[in-house]
């Protein structure tokens, strides 16, 4: 398969997956998870009941209690932190399930009426139902969650969260302790996913040594990019950060709490390409060193390829699209729509100029512009915080703007330098 067709196919697959995960109109869906336990229904109900004696059994729940002043309203405090670093507080309206004869069953239906971290509109379609039914050898717990989804990503996430909760519940019943049981975020699993992504990308660049090298370099560039985001999260005091590698789509850096300010949003987005920019002069120095004999001459080609991939990946990530780092940064810098459109236009023209300078045809540039315009029109849902984030000062806005300018300039120079040397 030729390079242009490979690139088009890879881009099409990425856009399709991104749309399915983040923007597809999934509608209202109900997740249902059920498991049998060799324990009496009363034992299970003491933990499942939000007001039960052991309602705080889960390792993420600090407390669960009935509010004395609000009958039927349950307050739950979680270990997860809000933007100020405080445990998240959530209020639930709980309605007990009733049996056909009018008796009270082991179960309830709950809706969320308040959340200290998220805008309450996030929960407007959410409904949870939990029921325990006695069996001959114990009891069965069934959990149903109904919500309206845009994209399959959050639906899949909730499904696996429910499965993990069931495993944690079984562990607590058997040992008296609830412990995290997920393996997806484990570093070894992420390494395996990175290797899988490398193998899946290999055919798009040719099933040969050069294609494998490009695939490996692209994976390394993605990892370096996400490490920049993680470093920014740590700088802003996030206690727990992690990177999730998604084959074919790249990686996602996840912080330990919601953002607290617009400056934090912009800086954490900018530091993905920003940290990678520090490698540009080092790679150019290595290329020059290999050319004059200070380093093996055989290294010049791979260094140039890595520099080109590093620059191109991060430069494209700085495009002013909604889910790209460039779009995140620009939305925090410019508060007025006209200014945002102007800033987005300047960044887009600068990146297209880089493509023109390395020999891309006008048709290729127009096709790329059409693709990214289409991507920007895809409506992505966003999770809004409960309270408005802290505004940026003029000094912070100038700092972020110069950082964006520097990141675009460094990666543009990397692409031009490597492109002219290779082509």
One Martini backbone bead per residue (centre of mass of N, CA, C, O) as a GRO file, in nm:
protein
  423
    1UNK     BB    1   0.096   0.036   0.024
    2UNK     BB    2   0.082   0.351  -0.012
    3UNK     BB    3   0.136   0.629   0.168
    4UNK     BB    4  -0.122   0.796   0.112
    5UNK     BB    5  -0.325   0.562   0.163
    6UNK     BB    6  -0.231   0.497   0.448
    7UNK     BB    7  -0.292   0.774   0.572
    8UNK     BB    8  -0.593   0.779   0.502
    9UNK     BB    9  -0.672   0.519   0.650
   10UNK     BB   10  -0.571   0.597   0.932
   11UNK     BB   11  -0.740   0.857   0.957
   12UNK     BB   12  -1.017   0.723   0.921
   13UNK     BB   13  -1.001   0.536   1.164
   14UNK     BB   14  -0.959   0.755   1.378
   15UNK     BB   15  -1.218   0.916   1.324
   16UNK     BB   16  -1.415   0.684   1.370
   17UNK     BB   17  -1.333   0.614   1.662
   18UNK     BB   18  -1.373   0.896   1.781
   19UNK     BB   19  -1.674   0.914   1.719
   20UNK     BB   20  -1.768   0.660   1.872
   21UNK     BB   21  -1.645   0.744   2.159
   22UNK     BB   22  -1.741   1.079   2.165
   23UNK     BB   23  -2.018   1.134   1.945
   24UNK     BB   24  -2.214   0.922   1.938
   25UNK     BB   25  -2.567   0.862   1.938
   26UNK     BB   26  -2.657   0.644   2.178
   27UNK     BB   27  -2.826   0.725   2.416
   28UNK     BB   28  -3.032   0.537   2.607
   29UNK     BB   29  -2.883   0.330   2.865
   30UNK     BB   30  -2.856  -0.005   3.018
   31UNK     BB   31  -2.683  -0.132   3.282
   32UNK     BB   32  -2.615  -0.489   3.367
   33UNK     BB   33  -2.523  -0.638   3.686
   34UNK     BB   34  -2.467  -0.981   3.803
   35UNK     BB   35  -2.438  -1.161   4.129
   36UNK     BB   36  -2.346  -1.437   4.317
   37UNK     BB   37  -2.374  -1.523   4.669
   38UNK     BB   38  -2.264  -1.700   4.979
   39UNK     BB   39  -2.491  -1.505   5.114
   40UNK     BB   40  -2.700  -1.342   5.285
   41UNK     BB   41  -2.916  -1.090   5.222
   42UNK     BB   42  -2.862  -0.929   5.485
   43UNK     BB   43  -2.557  -0.899   5.443
   44UNK     BB   44  -2.571  -0.738   5.178
   45UNK     BB   45  -2.764  -0.505   5.277
   46UNK     BB   46  -2.567  -0.371   5.487
   47UNK     BB   47  -2.400  -0.252   5.227
   48UNK     BB   48  -2.606  -0.154   5.003
   49UNK     BB   49  -2.730   0.015   5.199
   50UNK     BB   50  -2.681   0.356   5.244
   51UNK     BB   51  -2.776   0.309   5.573
   52UNK     BB   52  -2.598   0.101   5.655
   53UNK     BB   53  -2.356  -0.032   5.864
   54UNK     BB   54  -2.174  -0.105   5.569
   55UNK     BB   55  -2.176   0.136   5.341
   56UNK     BB   56  -1.836   0.178   5.363
   57UNK     BB   57  -1.687  -0.072   5.219
   58UNK     BB   58  -1.565   0.087   5.009
   59UNK     BB   59  -1.254   0.227   4.924
   60UNK     BB   60  -1.402   0.511   4.810
   61UNK     BB   61  -1.571   0.524   5.081
   62UNK     BB   62  -1.613   0.711   5.374
   63UNK     BB   63  -1.936   0.781   5.361
   64UNK     BB   64  -2.289   0.685   5.460
   65UNK     BB   65  -2.586   0.896   5.501
   66UNK     BB   66  -2.851   1.023   5.660
   67UNK     BB   67  -3.024   1.312   5.647
   68UNK     BB   68  -3.199   1.450   5.899
   69UNK     BB   69  -3.325   1.711   5.731
   70UNK     BB   70  -3.352   1.485   5.473
   71UNK     BB   71  -3.564   1.279   5.373
   72UNK     BB   72  -3.421   1.045   5.142
   73UNK     BB   73  -3.128   1.166   5.185
   74UNK     BB   74  -2.798   1.093   5.072
   75UNK     BB   75  -2.467   1.100   5.202
   76UNK     BB   76  -2.162   1.094   5.008
   77UNK     BB   77  -1.815   1.017   5.067
   78UNK     BB   78  -1.513   1.055   4.886
   79UNK     BB   79  -1.180   1.008   4.799
   80UNK     BB   80  -1.222   1.173   4.584
   81UNK     BB   81  -1.126   1.477   4.438
   82UNK     BB   82  -1.153   1.796   4.409
   83UNK     BB   83  -1.027   2.102   4.307
   84UNK     BB   84  -0.943   2.154   4.632
   85UNK     BB   85  -0.881   1.860   4.768
   86UNK     BB   86  -1.161   1.746   4.837
   87UNK     BB   87  -1.393   1.546   4.915
   88UNK     BB   88  -1.647   1.413   4.758
   89UNK     BB   89  -1.992   1.526   4.743
   90UNK     BB   90  -2.301   1.331   4.752
   91UNK     BB   91  -2.650   1.339   4.658
   92UNK     BB   92  -2.925   1.117   4.730
   93UNK     BB   93  -3.224   0.985   4.603
   94UNK     BB   94  -3.411   0.740   4.789
   95UNK     BB   95  -3.606   0.448   4.679
   96UNK     BB   96  -3.769   0.195   4.781
   97UNK     BB   97  -3.844  -0.121   4.726
   98UNK     BB   98  -4.134  -0.310   4.635
   99UNK     BB   99  -4.360  -0.546   4.680
  100UNK     BB  100  -4.653  -0.671   4.566
  101UNK     BB  101  -4.766  -0.677   4.885
  102UNK     BB  102  -4.602  -0.402   5.005
  103UNK     BB  103  -4.338  -0.476   5.078
  104UNK     BB  104  -4.000  -0.468   5.156
  105UNK     BB  105  -3.724  -0.467   4.971
  106UNK     BB  106  -3.399  -0.544   4.854
  107UNK     BB  107  -3.389  -0.211   4.760
  108UNK     BB  108  -3.320   0.058   4.509
  109UNK     BB  109  -3.365   0.401   4.395
  110UNK     BB  110  -3.137   0.640   4.235
  111UNK     BB  111  -3.056   0.991   4.253
  112UNK     BB  112  -2.889   1.287   4.163
  113UNK     BB  113  -2.879   1.626   4.338
  114UNK     BB  114  -2.561   1.640   4.419
  115UNK     BB  115  -2.228   1.795   4.345
  116UNK     BB  116  -1.902   1.910   4.426
  117UNK     BB  117  -1.777   1.875   4.112
  118UNK     BB  118  -2.045   1.869   3.939
  119UNK     BB  119  -2.270   1.939   3.732
  120UNK     BB  120  -2.600   1.846   3.763
  121UNK     BB  121  -2.647   1.790   3.453
  122UNK     BB  122  -2.485   1.524   3.443
  123UNK     BB  123  -2.741   1.372   3.621
  124UNK     BB  124  -3.029   1.403   3.477
  125UNK     BB  125  -3.033   1.080   3.350
  126UNK     BB  126  -2.968   0.938   3.610
  127UNK     BB  127  -3.010   0.581   3.713
  128UNK     BB  128  -3.032   0.364   4.004
  129UNK     BB  129  -3.043  -0.001   4.055
  130UNK     BB  130  -3.087  -0.208   4.353
  131UNK     BB  131  -3.086  -0.573   4.405
  132UNK     BB  132  -3.191  -0.833   4.636
  133UNK     BB  133  -3.193  -1.197   4.603
  134UNK     BB  134  -3.286  -1.481   4.723
  135UNK     BB  135  -3.128  -1.799   4.748
  136UNK     BB  136  -3.048  -2.122   4.811
  137UNK     BB  137  -2.712  -2.028   4.847
  138UNK     BB  138  -2.812  -1.708   4.899
  139UNK     BB  139  -2.739  -1.426   4.685
  140UNK     BB  140  -2.844  -1.162   4.455
  141UNK     BB  141  -2.688  -0.899   4.270
  142UNK     BB  142  -2.835  -0.605   4.115
  143UNK     BB  143  -2.716  -0.366   3.869
  144UNK     BB  144  -2.855  -0.052   3.748
  145UNK     BB  145  -2.773   0.179   3.474
  146UNK     BB  146  -2.911   0.492   3.367
  147UNK     BB  147  -2.833   0.672   3.059
  148UNK     BB  148  -2.705   0.935   2.860
  149UNK     BB  149  -2.516   0.908   2.553
  150UNK     BB  150  -2.197   1.029   2.405
  151UNK     BB  151  -2.064   0.783   2.324
  152UNK     BB  152  -1.884   0.480   2.428
  153UNK     BB  153  -1.673   0.538   2.649
  154UNK     BB  154  -1.847   0.581   2.913
  155UNK     BB  155  -2.003   0.320   2.895
  156UNK     BB  156  -1.759   0.131   2.920
  157UNK     BB  157  -1.649   0.242   3.182
  158UNK     BB  158  -1.897   0.173   3.362
  159UNK     BB  159  -1.897  -0.128   3.322
  160UNK     BB  160  -1.614  -0.181   3.452
  161UNK     BB  161  -1.681  -0.055   3.724
  162UNK     BB  162  -1.900  -0.260   3.802
  163UNK     BB  163  -1.722  -0.512   3.789
  164UNK     BB  164  -1.524  -0.416   4.006
  165UNK     BB  165  -1.729  -0.389   4.233
  166UNK     BB  166  -1.805  -0.686   4.246
  167UNK     BB  167  -1.522  -0.789   4.319
  168UNK     BB  168  -1.489  -0.616   4.574
  169UNK     BB  169  -1.737  -0.731   4.722
  170UNK     BB  170  -1.641  -1.021   4.735
  171UNK     BB  171  -1.381  -0.959   4.892
  172UNK     BB  172  -1.522  -0.835   5.140
  173UNK     BB  173  -1.694  -1.081   5.221
  174UNK     BB  174  -1.432  -1.274   5.259
  175UNK     BB  175  -1.220  -1.048   5.423
  176UNK     BB  176  -1.314  -0.732   5.497
  177UNK     BB  177  -1.183  -0.616   5.224
  178UNK     BB  178  -1.129  -0.339   5.004
  179UNK     BB  179  -0.983  -0.357   4.675
  180UNK     BB  180  -0.821  -0.290   4.413
  181UNK     BB  181  -0.872  -0.474   4.071
  182UNK     BB  182  -0.731  -0.335   3.850
  183UNK     BB  183  -0.521  -0.371   3.531
  184UNK     BB  184  -0.523  -0.148   3.310
  185UNK     BB  185  -0.328   0.074   3.468
  186UNK     BB  186  -0.098  -0.095   3.461
  187UNK     BB  187   0.216  -0.069   3.341
  188UNK     BB  188   0.226  -0.346   3.192
  189UNK     BB  189  -0.034  -0.301   3.029
  190UNK     BB  190   0.064  -0.041   2.885
  191UNK     BB  191   0.301  -0.174   2.743
  192UNK     BB  192   0.131  -0.375   2.582
  193UNK     BB  193  -0.037  -0.156   2.432
  194UNK     BB  194   0.205  -0.020   2.296
  195UNK     BB  195   0.293  -0.268   2.136
  196UNK     BB  196   0.025  -0.312   1.989
  197UNK     BB  197   0.023  -0.039   1.846
  198UNK     BB  198   0.283  -0.082   1.688
  199UNK     BB  199   0.182  -0.330   1.528
  200UNK     BB  200  -0.073  -0.191   1.401
  201UNK     BB  201   0.098   0.041   1.251
  202UNK     BB  202   0.304  -0.100   1.063
  203UNK     BB  203   0.137  -0.150   0.791
  204UNK     BB  204   0.108   0.163   0.721
  205UNK     BB  205   0.451   0.174   0.672
  206UNK     BB  206   0.540  -0.107   0.624
  207UNK     BB  207   0.660  -0.449   0.611
  208UNK     BB  208   0.940  -0.329   0.744
  209UNK     BB  209   1.201  -0.181   0.888
  210UNK     BB  210   1.106   0.111   0.840
  211UNK     BB  211   0.814   0.074   0.944
  212UNK     BB  212   0.894  -0.011   1.232
  213UNK     BB  213   1.047   0.243   1.307
  214UNK     BB  214   0.810   0.440   1.277
  215UNK     BB  215   0.623   0.302   1.480
  216UNK     BB  216   0.810   0.331   1.725
  217UNK     BB  217   0.846   0.637   1.716
  218UNK     BB  218   0.545   0.710   1.751
  219UNK     BB  219   0.513   0.582   2.029
  220UNK     BB  220   0.732   0.753   2.171
  221UNK     BB  221   0.601   1.027   2.116
  222UNK     BB  222   0.342   0.974   2.273
  223UNK     BB  223   0.474   0.925   2.546
  224UNK     BB  224   0.618   1.199   2.572
  225UNK     BB  225   0.366   1.370   2.554
  226UNK     BB  226   0.219   1.249   2.810
  227UNK     BB  227   0.447   1.317   3.012
  228UNK     BB  228   0.399   1.620   3.000
  229UNK     BB  229   0.120   1.613   3.129
  230UNK     BB  230   0.203   1.471   3.393
  231UNK     BB  231   0.401   1.689   3.490
  232UNK     BB  232   0.184   1.909   3.517
  233UNK     BB  233   0.007   1.773   3.723
  234UNK     BB  234   0.222   1.756   3.942
  235UNK     BB  235   0.276   2.063   3.965
  236UNK     BB  236  -0.046   2.102   4.056
  237UNK     BB  237  -0.090   1.852   4.279
  238UNK     BB  238  -0.132   1.574   4.172
  239UNK     BB  239  -0.130   1.268   4.332
  240UNK     BB  240  -0.275   1.113   4.078
  241UNK     BB  241  -0.130   0.966   3.788
  242UNK     BB  242  -0.207   0.868   3.438
  243UNK     BB  243  -0.164   0.639   3.157
  244UNK     BB  244  -0.352   0.576   2.856
  245UNK     BB  245  -0.337   0.329   2.612
  246UNK     BB  246  -0.455   0.359   2.266
  247UNK     BB  247  -0.488   0.187   2.008
  248UNK     BB  248  -0.427   0.411   1.728
  249UNK     BB  249  -0.500   0.683   1.913
  250UNK     BB  250  -0.306   0.664   2.171
  251UNK     BB  251  -0.308   0.888   2.447
  252UNK     BB  252  -0.395   0.939   2.807
  253UNK     BB  253  -0.402   1.188   3.045
  254UNK     BB  254  -0.455   1.157   3.408
  255UNK     BB  255  -0.568   1.303   3.672
  256UNK     BB  256  -0.650   1.343   4.033
  257UNK     BB  257  -0.829   1.597   3.947
  258UNK     BB  258  -0.984   1.864   3.893
  259UNK     BB  259  -0.980   2.156   3.776
  260UNK     BB  260  -0.914   2.500   3.905
  261UNK     BB  261  -0.804   2.646   3.636
  262UNK     BB  262  -0.733   2.790   3.336
  263UNK     BB  263  -0.426   2.771   3.368
  264UNK     BB  264  -0.421   2.467   3.415
  265UNK     BB  265  -0.546   2.378   3.152
  266UNK     BB  266  -0.341   2.512   2.958
  267UNK     BB  267  -0.076   2.391   3.074
  268UNK     BB  268  -0.146   2.086   3.052
  269UNK     BB  269  -0.185   2.100   2.743
  270UNK     BB  270   0.094   2.235   2.658
  271UNK     BB  271   0.304   2.016   2.786
  272UNK     BB  272   0.305   1.807   2.571
  273UNK     BB  273   0.453   1.977   2.341
  274UNK     BB  274   0.651   2.132   2.529
  275UNK     BB  275   0.841   1.900   2.624
  276UNK     BB  276   0.917   1.803   2.333
  277UNK     BB  277   1.067   2.066   2.245
  278UNK     BB  278   1.338   2.003   2.405
  279UNK     BB  279   1.434   1.781   2.184
  280UNK     BB  280   1.505   1.936   1.929
  281UNK     BB  281   1.799   2.041   1.984
  282UNK     BB  282   1.914   1.759   2.051
  283UNK     BB  283   1.860   1.628   1.774
  284UNK     BB  284   2.017   1.833   1.604
  285UNK     BB  285   2.285   1.781   1.745
  286UNK     BB  286   2.299   1.479   1.666
  287UNK     BB  287   2.295   1.523   1.361
  288UNK     BB  288   2.551   1.697   1.347
  289UNK     BB  289   2.738   1.488   1.486
  290UNK     BB  290   2.698   1.265   1.262
  291UNK     BB  291   2.815   1.447   1.026
  292UNK     BB  292   3.115   1.500   1.175
  293UNK     BB  293   3.176   1.219   1.362
  294UNK     BB  294   3.079   1.206   1.673
  295UNK     BB  295   2.873   1.022   1.541
  296UNK     BB  296   2.728   0.789   1.387
  297UNK     BB  297   2.620   0.805   1.060
  298UNK     BB  298   2.372   0.600   1.087
  299UNK     BB  299   2.200   0.804   1.281
  300UNK     BB  300   2.086   1.033   1.101
  301UNK     BB  301   1.827   0.914   0.984
  302UNK     BB  302   1.672   0.840   1.247
  303UNK     BB  303   1.684   1.124   1.367
  304UNK     BB  304   1.517   1.259   1.142
  305UNK     BB  305   1.263   1.088   1.168
  306UNK     BB  306   1.206   1.152   1.465
  307UNK     BB  307   1.188   1.459   1.429
  308UNK     BB  308   0.950   1.456   1.231
  309UNK     BB  309   0.748   1.309   1.412
  310UNK     BB  310   0.761   1.496   1.654
  311UNK     BB  311   0.677   1.757   1.506
  312UNK     BB  312   0.414   1.663   1.362
  313UNK     BB  313   0.249   1.561   1.601
  314UNK     BB  314   0.259   1.827   1.774
  315UNK     BB  315   0.158   2.022   1.559
  316UNK     BB  316  -0.119   1.887   1.514
  317UNK     BB  317  -0.196   1.914   1.823
  318UNK     BB  318  -0.204   2.248   1.784
  319UNK     BB  319  -0.456   2.251   1.666
  320UNK     BB  320  -0.783   2.422   1.682
  321UNK     BB  321  -0.919   2.175   1.820
  322UNK     BB  322  -1.116   2.066   2.061
  323UNK     BB  323  -0.931   1.790   2.144
  324UNK     BB  324  -0.690   1.955   2.121
  325UNK     BB  325  -0.441   2.131   2.262
  326UNK     BB  326  -0.479   2.392   2.101
  327UNK     BB  327  -0.779   2.431   2.170
  328UNK     BB  328  -0.749   2.443   2.477
  329UNK     BB  329  -0.562   2.690   2.490
  330UNK     BB  330  -0.725   2.901   2.324
  331UNK     BB  331  -0.984   2.900   2.510
  332UNK     BB  332  -0.823   3.037   2.751
  333UNK     BB  333  -0.709   3.295   2.619
  334UNK     BB  334  -0.987   3.331   2.463
  335UNK     BB  335  -1.307   3.474   2.548
  336UNK     BB  336  -1.369   3.564   2.262
  337UNK     BB  337  -1.485   3.462   1.963
  338UNK     BB  338  -1.324   3.645   1.769
  339UNK     BB  339  -1.045   3.585   1.895
  340UNK     BB  340  -1.053   3.278   1.858
  341UNK     BB  341  -1.073   3.278   1.551
  342UNK     BB  342  -0.813   3.436   1.498
  343UNK     BB  343  -0.614   3.246   1.646
  344UNK     BB  344  -0.688   2.989   1.484
  345UNK     BB  345  -0.608   3.097   1.206
  346UNK     BB  346  -0.309   3.149   1.260
  347UNK     BB  347  -0.227   2.860   1.340
  348UNK     BB  348  -0.324   2.718   1.083
  349UNK     BB  349  -0.149   2.875   0.880
  350UNK     BB  350   0.124   2.802   1.003
  351UNK     BB  351   0.096   2.492   0.958
  352UNK     BB  352   0.044   2.500   0.651
  353UNK     BB  353   0.315   2.637   0.583
  354UNK     BB  354   0.489   2.402   0.665
  355UNK     BB  355   0.377   2.205   0.453
  356UNK     BB  356   0.462   2.379   0.208
  357UNK     BB  357   0.777   2.392   0.276
  358UNK     BB  358   0.799   2.052   0.236
  359UNK     BB  359   0.603   1.997  -0.042
  360UNK     BB  360   0.314   2.022  -0.024
  361UNK     BB  361   0.035   2.028  -0.180
  362UNK     BB  362  -0.250   2.197  -0.229
  363UNK     BB  363  -0.437   1.949  -0.217
  364UNK     BB  364  -0.329   1.836   0.050
  365UNK     BB  365  -0.392   2.086   0.222
  366UNK     BB  366  -0.698   2.095   0.163
  367UNK     BB  367  -0.759   1.812   0.271
  368UNK     BB  368  -0.657   1.863   0.557
  369UNK     BB  369  -0.846   2.100   0.618
  370UNK     BB  370  -1.109   1.938   0.580
  371UNK     BB  371  -1.061   1.728   0.800
  372UNK     BB  372  -1.028   1.931   1.042
  373UNK     BB  373  -1.300   2.063   1.004
  374UNK     BB  374  -1.465   1.809   1.053
  375UNK     BB  375  -1.354   1.755   1.336
  376UNK     BB  376  -1.457   2.033   1.457
  377UNK     BB  377  -1.773   1.954   1.402
  378UNK     BB  378  -1.763   1.753   1.610
  379UNK     BB  379  -1.964   1.676   1.878
  380UNK     BB  380  -1.853   1.716   2.201
  381UNK     BB  381  -1.865   1.619   2.507
  382UNK     BB  382  -1.882   1.775   2.836
  383UNK     BB  383  -1.753   1.819   3.163
  384UNK     BB  384  -1.891   2.008   3.407
  385UNK     BB  385  -1.840   2.202   3.654
  386UNK     BB  386  -1.986   2.338   3.921
  387UNK     BB  387  -1.765   2.553   3.922
  388UNK     BB  388  -1.604   2.810   3.826
  389UNK     BB  389  -1.318   2.878   3.706
  390UNK     BB  390  -1.038   3.030   3.740
  391UNK     BB  391  -0.908   3.299   3.627
  392UNK     BB  392  -0.700   3.467   3.421
  393UNK     BB  393  -0.444   3.650   3.407
  394UNK     BB  394  -0.260   3.849   3.212
  395UNK     BB  395   0.008   3.708   3.272
  396UNK     BB  396  -0.090   3.416   3.217
  397UNK     BB  397  -0.184   3.465   2.926
  398UNK     BB  398   0.093   3.547   2.816
  399UNK     BB  399   0.246   3.290   2.894
  400UNK     BB  400   0.076   3.092   2.725
  401UNK     BB  401   0.108   3.231   2.451
  402UNK     BB  402   0.419   3.202   2.438
  403UNK     BB  403   0.416   2.895   2.464
  404UNK     BB  404   0.262   2.841   2.203
  405UNK     BB  405   0.456   2.984   2.014
  406UNK     BB  406   0.705   2.807   2.085
  407UNK     BB  407   0.586   2.529   2.011
  408UNK     BB  408   0.525   2.591   1.717
  409UNK     BB  409   0.812   2.682   1.636
  410UNK     BB  410   0.975   2.426   1.712
  411UNK     BB  411   0.807   2.216   1.542
  412UNK     BB  412   0.834   2.360   1.273
  413UNK     BB  413   1.142   2.343   1.256
  414UNK     BB  414   1.160   2.035   1.269
  415UNK     BB  415   1.006   1.976   1.005
  416UNK     BB  416   1.179   2.146   0.813
  417UNK     BB  417   1.456   2.025   0.873
  418UNK     BB  418   1.381   1.724   0.814
  419UNK     BB  419   1.240   1.755   0.539
  420UNK     BB  420   1.483   1.879   0.379
  421UNK     BB  421   1.678   1.630   0.441
  422UNK     BB  422   1.483   1.391   0.324
  423UNK     BB  423   1.343   1.539   0.042
   0.00000   0.00000   0.00000
